[in-house]
Amino acid sequence: MGIILIVVVIAGVWLVLSQANANGGGICGTATHTRVETPLEVLKKRYARGEIDRAEYEQRRVDLQ
């Protein structure tokens, strides 16, 4: 009887974990894979936020390419 209970618990845990991973999240529901921004994307965001002016944006964009 105890072995059946252990098998049922292990199967339940396996099912929950496999569903969490299939949905793109980990155990806590957060994404397990994070995307790294490219330098050009970072530059575009800095320009959009007004941290750098157009001349500096254009120069750095040319430097990156």
Backbone as a printed PyTorch tensor [residue, N CA C, xyz], in Angstrom:
tensor([[[  0.8260,  -1.1880,   0.0000],
         [  0.0000,   0.0000,   0.0000],
         [  0.8700,   1.2510,   0.0000]],

        [[  1.9440,   1.2190,   0.7530],
         [  2.8390,   2.3760,   0.8240],
         [  3.5470,   2.6420,  -0.4940]],

        [[  3.8820,   1.5850,  -1.2170],
         [  4.5640,   1.7360,  -2.5030],
         [  3.6330,   2.3990,  -3.5160]],

        [[  2.3710,   2.0510,  -3.5050],
         [  1.4000,   2.6550,  -4.4240],
         [  1.2780,   4.1510,  -4.1450]],

        [[  1.2420,   4.5160,  -2.8820],
         [  1.1540,   5.9220,  -2.4950],
         [  2.3900,   6.6920,  -2.9780]],

        [[  3.5520,   6.1190,  -2.8220],
         [  4.7910,   6.7640,  -3.2720],
         [  4.7800,   6.9420,  -4.7840]],

        [[  4.3400,   5.9340,  -5.5210],
         [  4.2750,   6.0210,  -6.9790],
         [  3.3030,   7.1190,  -7.4050]],

        [[  2.1690,   7.2150,  -6.7510],
         [  1.1670,   8.2410,  -7.0830],
         [  1.7280,   9.6410,  -6.8120]],

        [[  2.4160,   9.8230,  -5.6920],
         [  2.9990,  11.1250,  -5.3580],
         [  4.0750,  11.5060,  -6.3680]],

        [[  4.9380,  10.5830,  -6.7120],
         [  6.0020,  10.8640,  -7.6840],
         [  5.4030,  11.2040,  -9.0450]],

        [[  4.3700,  10.4760,  -9.4590],
         [  3.7150,  10.7630, -10.7400],
         [  3.0720,  12.1430, -10.7180]],

        [[  2.4760,  12.5160,  -9.6140],
         [  1.8580,  13.8410,  -9.4930],
         [  2.8860,  14.9540,  -9.5750]],

        [[  3.9950,  14.7980,  -8.8870],
         [  5.0600,  15.7980,  -8.9290],
         [  5.6290,  15.9040, -10.3370]],

        [[  5.8560,  14.7690, -10.9830],
         [  6.3740,  14.7630, -12.3520],
         [  5.4140,  15.4840, -13.2930]],

        [[  4.1270,  15.2460, -13.1460],
         [  3.1220,  15.8770, -13.9990],
         [  3.1080,  17.3930, -13.8130]],

        [[  3.1480,  17.8440, -12.5840],
         [  3.1460,  19.2830, -12.3100],
         [  4.3940,  19.9410, -12.8820]],

        [[  5.5500,  19.3470, -12.6730],
         [  6.7970,  19.9390, -13.1740],
         [  6.8540,  19.9300, -14.6990]],

        [[  6.3710,  18.8790, -15.3270],
         [  6.4100,  18.8310, -16.7830],
         [  5.4580,  19.8620, -17.3840]],

        [[  4.3240,  20.0900, -16.7620],
         [  3.3910,  21.1060, -17.2550],
         [  3.9640,  22.5080, -17.0740]],

        [[  4.6490,  22.7630, -15.9760],
         [  5.2560,  24.0800, -15.7420],
         [  6.3230,  24.3510, -16.7860]],

        [[  7.1280,  23.3640, -17.1210],
         [  8.1680,  23.5480, -18.1270],
         [  7.5820,  23.6810, -19.5210]],

        [[  6.5010,  22.9860, -19.8260],
         [  5.8660,  23.0580, -21.1420],
         [  5.2370,  24.4250, -21.3690]],

        [[  4.8260,  25.1020, -20.3030],
         [  4.2110,  26.4190, -20.4170],
         [  5.2350,  27.5420, -20.4570]],

        [[  6.5050,  27.2230, -20.5040],
         [  7.5430,  28.2470, -20.5910],
         [  7.9480,  28.8320, -19.2590]],

        [[  7.5050,  28.2700, -18.2000],
         [  7.8560,  28.7720, -16.8890],
         [  8.5200,  27.7140, -16.0590]],

        [[  9.1810,  28.1400, -15.0300],
         [  9.8040,  27.1920, -14.1210],
         [  8.8220,  26.7960, -13.0440]],

        [[  9.3250,  26.3620, -11.9310],
         [  8.4780,  25.9200, -10.8280],
         [  7.6360,  27.0860, -10.3090]],

        [[  8.2180,  28.2750, -10.2870],
         [  7.5080,  29.4530,  -9.7840],
         [  6.7270,  30.1690, -10.8790]],

        [[  6.7340,  29.6610, -12.0960],
         [  5.9980,  30.2830, -13.1750],
         [  6.7760,  31.3660, -13.9000]],

        [[  8.0320,  31.5260, -13.5790],
         [  8.8370,  32.5240, -14.2710],
         [  9.5280,  31.8740, -15.4550]],

        [[  9.8350,  32.6680, -16.4510],
         [ 10.4990,  32.1420, -17.6440],
         [ 11.8830,  31.6270, -17.2720]],

        [[ 12.2420,  30.4890, -17.8440],
         [ 13.5470,  29.9210, -17.5450],
         [ 14.6130,  30.4230, -18.5070]],

        [[ 14.1890,  30.9650, -19.6490],
         [ 15.1280,  31.4790, -20.6300],
         [ 14.9300,  32.9840, -20.7640]],

        [[ 16.0000,  33.7240, -20.5900],
         [ 15.9060,  35.1650, -20.7640],
         [ 16.6480,  35.5630, -22.0240]],

        [[ 16.1150,  36.5270, -22.7210],
         [ 16.7080,  36.9920, -23.9590],
         [ 17.6770,  38.1170, -23.6390]],

        [[ 18.8530,  38.0560, -24.2040],
         [ 19.8660,  39.0880, -24.0000],
         [ 19.7150,  40.1220, -25.1020]],

        [[ 19.6770,  41.3900, -24.7100],
         [ 19.5510,  42.4630, -25.6880],
         [ 20.8600,  42.6550, -26.4450]],

        [[ 20.7330,  42.9720, -27.7220],
         [ 21.9190,  43.2810, -28.5080],
         [ 22.3610,  44.7000, -28.1850]],

        [[ 23.6250,  45.0280, -28.4450],
         [ 24.0900,  46.4000, -28.2020],
         [ 23.2720,  47.4400, -28.9730]],

        [[ 22.8460,  47.1060, -30.1780],
         [ 22.0510,  48.0510, -30.9630],
         [ 20.6870,  48.2930, -30.3110]],

        [[ 20.0890,  47.2610, -29.7410],
         [ 18.8130,  47.4320, -29.0450],
         [ 18.9700,  48.3180, -27.8180]],

        [[ 20.0480,  48.1380, -27.0940],
         [ 20.3270,  48.9760, -25.9300],
         [ 20.5040,  50.4270, -26.3660]],

        [[ 21.2270,  50.6240, -27.4560],
         [ 21.4550,  51.9650, -27.9760],
         [ 20.1320,  52.6280, -28.3650]],

        [[ 19.2770,  51.8890, -29.0440],
         [ 17.9700,  52.4310, -29.4520],
         [ 17.1380,  52.8330, -28.2360]],

        [[ 17.1700,  52.0270, -27.1990],
         [ 16.4170,  52.3570, -25.9880],
         [ 16.9770,  53.6060, -25.3040]],

        [[ 18.2900,  53.7280, -25.2770],
         [ 18.9010,  54.9130, -24.6700],
         [ 18.5160,  56.1690, -25.4290]],

        [[ 18.4740,  56.0750, -26.7430],
         [ 18.0650,  57.2150, -27.5700],
         [ 16.5920,  57.5370, -27.3300]],

        [[ 15.7570,  56.5120, -27.2600],
         [ 14.3270,  56.7160, -27.0340],
         [ 14.0520,  57.3450, -25.6640]],

        [[ 14.8490,  57.0190, -24.6710],
         [ 14.6860,  57.5940, -23.3340],
         [ 15.2720,  58.9890, -23.2280]],

        [[ 16.0020,  59.4290, -24.2600],
         [ 16.5980,  60.7600, -24.2400],
         [ 17.9260,  60.8350, -23.5130]],

        [[ 18.5390,  59.7010, -23.2590],
         [ 19.8280,  59.6860, -22.5660],
         [ 20.9510,  60.1870, -23.4710]],

        [[ 20.7980,  59.9840, -24.7770],
         [ 21.8040,  60.4460, -25.7350],
         [ 21.0970,  61.2180, -26.8430]],

        [[ 21.8160,  62.1370, -27.4810],
         [ 21.2160,  62.9140, -28.5670],
         [ 21.3870,  62.1900, -29.9030]],

        [[ 20.8200,  62.7760, -30.9510],
         [ 20.8120,  62.1240, -32.2610],
         [ 22.2250,  61.9260, -32.8120]],

        [[ 23.0820,  62.9180, -32.6410],
         [ 24.4420,  62.8110, -33.1580],
         [ 25.1960,  61.6480, -32.4980]],

        [[ 25.0590,  61.5440, -31.1760],
         [ 25.7440,  60.4600, -30.4660],
         [ 25.1400,  59.1060, -30.8620]],

        [[ 23.8090,  59.0600, -31.0310],
         [ 23.1530,  57.8270, -31.4590],
         [ 23.6810,  57.3800, -32.8240]],

        [[ 23.7170,  58.3160, -33.7710],
         [ 24.1740,  57.9750, -35.1290],
         [ 25.6270,  57.4990, -35.1200]],

        [[ 26.4740,  58.1770, -34.3630],
         [ 27.8890,  57.7900, -34.3160],
         [ 28.0640,  56.4040, -33.7150]],

        [[ 27.3920,  56.1410, -32.6180],
         [ 27.5190,  54.8280, -31.9870],
         [ 26.9130,  53.7190, -32.8460]],

        [[ 25.8260,  54.0340, -33.5530],
         [ 25.2040,  53.0480, -34.4330],
         [ 26.1740,  52.6580, -35.5470]],

        [[ 26.8610,  53.6700, -36.1140],
         [ 27.8600,  53.3860, -37.1460],
         [ 29.0050,  52.5460, -36.5700]],

        [[ 29.4260,  52.8820, -35.3740],
         [ 30.5000,  52.1320, -34.7200],
         [ 30.1220,  50.6630, -34.4910]],

        [[ 28.8560,  50.4260, -34.1870],
         [ 28.4090,  49.0550, -33.8970],
         [ 28.2740,  48.2060, -35.1520]],

        [[ 28.0550,  48.8420, -36.2750],
         [ 27.8340,  48.0680, -37.5080],
         [ 29.0880,  47.7990, -38.2380]]])
